[in-house]
Amino acid sequence: DQEGRPVTLRLRKTEGLMAYLAVGATRRQSRQRLAGLLWSESSQNRALQSLRQARLTLNRDLAPHQLSIVHFGRREISLEESTLRIDAVEFSRLREAGDPDSLAQAADYFRGEFLAGIEIESEAFDEWLQPTRAWYREQLEGVLERLLALQEQAGAYEACNVLAQG
């Protein structure tokens, strides 16, 4: 939050909701899409009810931190990204910058698998998560390859050895 305190979300589904909105092509999704993604084994009506319950829990989790980062509209749910620092978005920005410092910073964002530890019982969410994880792994490999090549060109052989071994 604004004071540097960690925000804990009580439900895995709200973590999944936030992650999906944060790294998606758009930070705005329809309620139906999100309900189907997170509760794919339920009927549409039950999934929408579960989404309403998740909204209440999410609001309770964010309230003590005075965070208003998720907007629940009648038809859509959106993430207010202007108040957030999203590591996946920052990784992509640094990767695209392509200079050695940016590439090194991008590589530092990876401390493990994308969304490690998030286990959500939803086939649709897993169908999104697995290729997204693979895409980020591939992007990291590309970042490391480009960084290694730039370090070799600059004659930074010690840095190359550290990077190759890390």
VMD Tcl script that draws the C-alpha trace (Angstrom):
set ca {
  {0.00 0.00 0.00}
  {1.04 3.67 0.10}
  {2.82 3.16 3.41}
  {4.75 0.13 2.18}
  {2.68 -2.42 4.11}
  {1.92 -5.70 2.31}
  {-1.67 -6.28 1.29}
  {-2.89 -9.80 1.93}
  {-5.78 -11.15 -0.11}
  {-7.70 -13.86 1.72}
  {-9.04 -15.67 -1.32}
  {-6.99 -17.33 -4.06}
  {-9.71 -16.36 -6.52}
  {-9.23 -12.66 -5.73}
  {-5.49 -13.12 -6.27}
  {-6.29 -14.73 -9.61}
  {-8.68 -11.90 -10.50}
  {-6.07 -9.26 -9.72}
  {-3.34 -11.12 -11.61}
  {-5.50 -11.63 -14.68}
  {-6.47 -7.97 -14.80}
  {-2.89 -6.84 -14.15}
  {-1.16 -8.77 -16.92}
  {-3.92 -8.98 -19.50}
  {-3.92 -7.06 -22.74}
  {-6.55 -4.82 -21.20}
  {-7.09 -3.94 -17.54}
  {-10.87 -4.11 -18.13}
  {-12.84 -7.34 -18.50}
  {-16.51 -8.30 -18.54}
  {-18.01 -9.78 -15.41}
  {-19.10 -12.85 -17.43}
  {-15.57 -13.43 -18.71}
  {-14.03 -13.19 -15.24}
  {-16.73 -15.32 -13.60}
  {-16.24 -18.00 -16.26}
  {-12.47 -17.81 -15.93}
  {-12.37 -18.21 -12.15}
  {-15.39 -20.48 -11.63}
  {-15.41 -22.45 -14.87}
  {-16.89 -25.55 -13.23}
  {-19.97 -23.63 -12.03}
  {-23.06 -22.48 -13.89}
  {-22.96 -18.88 -15.14}
  {-25.40 -17.73 -12.43}
  {-23.43 -19.47 -9.67}
  {-20.15 -18.13 -11.05}
  {-21.52 -14.57 -11.06}
  {-22.72 -15.02 -7.47}
  {-19.25 -16.24 -6.50}
  {-17.75 -13.20 -8.21}
  {-20.02 -10.93 -6.13}
  {-18.84 -12.68 -2.96}
  {-15.21 -12.30 -4.07}
  {-15.86 -8.59 -4.58}
  {-17.00 -8.22 -0.97}
  {-13.96 -10.07 0.32}
  {-11.61 -8.08 -1.90}
  {-13.11 -4.79 -0.74}
  {-12.67 -5.90 2.90}
  {-9.04 -6.83 2.22}
  {-8.27 -3.49 0.54}
  {-10.25 -1.19 2.87}
  {-7.73 -1.08 5.77}
  {-5.10 0.03 3.26}
  {-7.36 2.70 1.77}
  {-6.88 1.21 -1.67}
  {-9.42 1.70 -4.41}
  {-7.72 -0.14 -7.23}
  {-10.48 -2.38 -8.56}
  {-13.65 -0.90 -10.01}
  {-16.69 -3.15 -10.23}
  {-19.05 -1.72 -12.82}
  {-22.39 -3.12 -13.91}
  {-20.90 -5.08 -16.79}
  {-17.14 -4.77 -16.39}
  {-14.43 -4.99 -13.79}
  {-11.33 -2.89 -14.21}
  {-8.01 -2.35 -12.52}
  {-6.85 1.18 -11.76}
  {-3.28 0.69 -12.88}
  {-2.18 4.31 -12.46}
  {-1.82 3.73 -8.72}
  {-0.03 0.39 -9.08}
  {3.40 -0.84 -9.95}
  {2.84 -4.13 -11.78}
  {6.02 -6.15 -12.02}
  {4.92 -8.00 -15.18}
  {4.20 -4.68 -16.93}
  {7.51 -3.27 -15.71}
  {9.32 -6.39 -16.94}
  {7.84 -5.91 -20.42}
  {8.77 -2.22 -20.47}
  {12.36 -2.95 -19.47}
  {12.61 -5.86 -21.93}
  {11.48 -3.61 -24.76}
  {13.94 -0.87 -23.77}
  {16.67 -3.39 -24.58}
  {19.71 -1.60 -23.14}
  {21.97 -3.56 -20.77}
  {20.78 -1.82 -17.59}
  {17.12 -2.31 -18.52}
  {17.67 -5.95 -19.43}
  {19.48 -6.58 -16.13}
  {16.62 -4.94 -14.23}
  {14.08 -7.01 -16.19}
  {15.93 -10.22 -15.28}
  {15.90 -9.18 -11.61}
  {12.10 -9.22 -11.60}
  {12.11 -13.00 -11.92}
  {12.36 -14.74 -8.60}
  {10.59 -17.89 -9.71}
  {7.68 -19.09 -11.77}
  {5.05 -16.54 -12.85}
  {2.31 -16.53 -10.19}
  {4.06 -19.29 -8.27}
  {1.93 -20.62 -5.46}
  {-1.40 -19.59 -6.93}
  {-3.49 -22.71 -7.20}
  {-7.01 -21.98 -8.38}
  {-9.46 -24.78 -8.97}
  {-10.62 -23.64 -12.38}
  {-9.83 -25.32 -15.66}
  {-10.29 -22.06 -17.58}
  {-7.89 -20.19 -15.31}
  {-5.32 -22.96 -15.67}
  {-5.74 -22.84 -19.46}
  {-4.78 -19.15 -19.27}
  {-2.06 -19.54 -16.63}
  {0.02 -22.33 -18.18}
  {0.72 -20.63 -21.56}
  {1.20 -17.30 -19.79}
  {3.85 -18.89 -17.57}
  {5.52 -20.39 -20.63}
  {5.45 -17.01 -22.41}
  {7.17 -15.28 -19.48}
  {9.80 -18.04 -19.29}
  {10.51 -17.56 -23.01}
  {10.72 -13.79 -22.59}
  {13.15 -14.20 -19.69}
  {15.32 -16.52 -21.78}
  {15.36 -13.90 -24.54}
  {16.29 -11.17 -22.06}
  {19.16 -13.24 -20.70}
  {20.42 -14.14 -24.18}
  {20.37 -10.48 -25.28}
  {22.04 -9.35 -22.07}
  {24.77 -11.97 -22.43}
  {25.38 -10.94 -26.06}
  {25.61 -7.25 -25.09}
  {28.02 -8.05 -22.27}
  {30.19 -10.10 -24.63}
  {30.24 -7.22 -27.13}
  {31.31 -4.84 -24.37}
  {34.05 -7.21 -23.23}
  {32.46 -7.65 -19.80}
  {33.57 -11.24 -19.54}
  {33.33 -11.44 -15.75}
  {29.70 -10.30 -15.93}
  {29.12 -12.88 -18.69}
  {30.42 -15.65 -16.44}
  {28.20 -14.54 -13.55}
  {25.18 -14.33 -15.85}
  {25.88 -17.69 -17.50}
  {26.21 -19.41 -14.13}
  {23.22 -17.65 -12.50}
}
mol new
graphics top color blue
foreach p $ca { graphics top sphere $p radius 0.5 }
foreach p [lrange $ca 0 end-1] q [lrange $ca 1 end] { graphics top cylinder $p $q radius 0.2 }
display resetview
